[in-house]
């Protein structure tokens, strides 16, 4: 009898913990928690071949040129969401999500999708993004089903719009 009680108690404990975890995930998703990926997981964002044009920007909260160009990406996402999908890939340190990244996103009211790349093997994944990438940020990959271009360095608003015109009518 004690044996059965132990297993039933353990089952209930595990079930409650799993339910609490699910509730927390749902709550977190509603509050915009940052998804963290290694490069293999991130590759799904770098290889979609739909009719949509993707703008994948690699940036960090400590990078001044990155921060200066973020409003341009936000404007594209806000005005052309039907044609362009902007994904902001943060290269901030994972232990700074709560103290730096999330407050930065809230303060700057970022609406584009933000993900964090947590992969210490940058010498392996940087050339897989683009063979010309030195690893400097900001860096941006723009692609759709028929075209792919990589840009190392920051954009002005006009330069970003001009580049996007090569991919889609915005």
C-alpha positions, 0 to 999 in steps of 0.5 A: 500500500505504501509502495502504491501511495509513493508512486501515485504521489510522484505521478501527481507531483510530476503532472503538476510540475508539467502543467505549471511548466506549460502554463508558464510557457503560455504565459511567457509566450504572451509576454514576448519571451526571447527564443534562444537558438543554436545555429542549427535551430536558427538555420530554419530562419535562413533558408525559407523559400516561400514567396516572402522576402526575409530580412535577417539582421544580426545585431547586439544591444551593445553595438551602436551602429546596430542600434542606430539602424534598428528603426529602419528595420522596424519601419519596414516590418510595420509598413510592409509586413505583407511582403517582408518578414524582419527577424532580429538575431541578437548576439547578446550574451544569454545571461543578459536576456533579462537584464539587457535584451528584454528591457532594450526591446521594451524600451525601444518598442521593437515589434519585429521578431527577436531571437537570441543566437547562443552558439559559441562556435562562431568560427563554424557558423559565421561562414555558413551564414555567408562566406564573406562575413568577417563576423562584424556586426551589424550584418544583414541577410536579405533573401527570398526564393529567387535571390540572396544577398549578404550585407556587412555593415549598417544601413541608412533608411534609404539604402535599406529601402533601395536594397529591398526594392531589388527583392520585392515591390515595397 
